Amino acid sequence: MKGNMEERAERLALYILENRATVRAAAQRFEISKSTVHKDLSERLPAFNRTLYLQVKEVLEANKAERHIRGGLATRKKYKGT
C-alpha cells in the first residue's frame, strides 16, 4: 500500500476506529511495518486531519492500557494449552 501518505494514514485511522484494532493488527492488514503505522498516525495524520487523529489516539491509548492484560492471557494460553 504505497503511494499517497496522507491517504494511507487516513485509511489506517479509519480501519483502527472501525475495528478497534491494534497497531500490530493494522500493520498486518495493510502489509506495512508497525513503525510505519505509528509514524503515519502520530506524525502525518495530525498535520492534515486533527479530529480523526484525536479519535484514533483514544483507541490507541485504550489498547496501550490493555496490552498487559492481553499479554498475560497469551502467556496463560501458551502454558495451559487452551
LINCORQUI-V648710 format. One record per pair of residues at least 4 apart in sequence whose ideal C-beta (glycine too) atoms are under 7 Angstrom apart, sorted by the first residue. I is the first residue (numbers start at 1). J is the second residue. If there is no record, write none. Layout:
I;J, I;J
//
This chain:
1;8, 1;30, 1;31, 1;32, 3;7, 3;8, 4;8, 5;9, 5;40, 5;44, 6;10, 6;44, 6;48, 7;11, 8;12, 8;40, 9;13, 9;40, 9;41, 9;44, 9;45, 10;14, 10;49, 10;52, 11;15, 12;16, 12;26, 12;30, 12;37, 12;40, 12;41, 13;17, 13;41, 13;45, 13;52, 13;56, 14;18, 15;19, 15;21, 15;26, 15;29, 16;21, 16;26, 16;56, 16;59, 17;55, 17;56, 17;59, 20;59, 21;25, 21;26, 22;63, 23;27, 23;34, 23;37, 23;38, 23;60, 24;28, 24;34, 25;29, 26;30, 26;37, 27;32, 27;33, 27;34, 27;37, 32;36, 32;37, 34;38, 35;39, 36;40, 37;41, 38;42, 39;43, 39;44, 40;44, 40;45, 41;45, 41;56, 45;49, 45;52, 45;53, 45;56, 46;50, 46;53, 49;53, 50;54, 51;55, 52;56, 53;57, 56;60, 57;61, 58;62, 59;63, 60;64, 61;65, 62;66, 63;67, 66;70, 67;71, 68;72, 69;73, 70;74, 71;75, 72;76, 73;77, 74;78, 75;79, 76;80, 77;82
//
